[in-house]
Amino acid sequence: MKSPRETEDASHVLLNPNAPIHIGKHCWICSRCMILKGTHLKDDCVLGGGSTLCPVSHDAHTLLVGSPAKPVRKNICWSSDAPNK
């Protein structure tokens, strides 16, 4: 069944087909981000605030920022553990 946003042209070819979104392990997605259909956020990535992730290839362990999101730093490593005081 088609969603209301899917449309067909005169030859009944689907113009806007559904596509899955894949979020890798240990990813951090900041606030106000848009993740478009057909994208794959690889393992250990950070998506900066307000960024738009498009279906473009990028490496794992990458900080992605902007609209469209582009890599600004590679080989990053982050932890969700609280710092020792």
Protein Blocks (a to p, Z undefined) as FASTA:
>chain_A
ZZfkbccdfkopafbdcddddddehiacdehiacdehiacdehiacdehiacddddddeh
iacedjddddfbghiacdfbdcdZZ
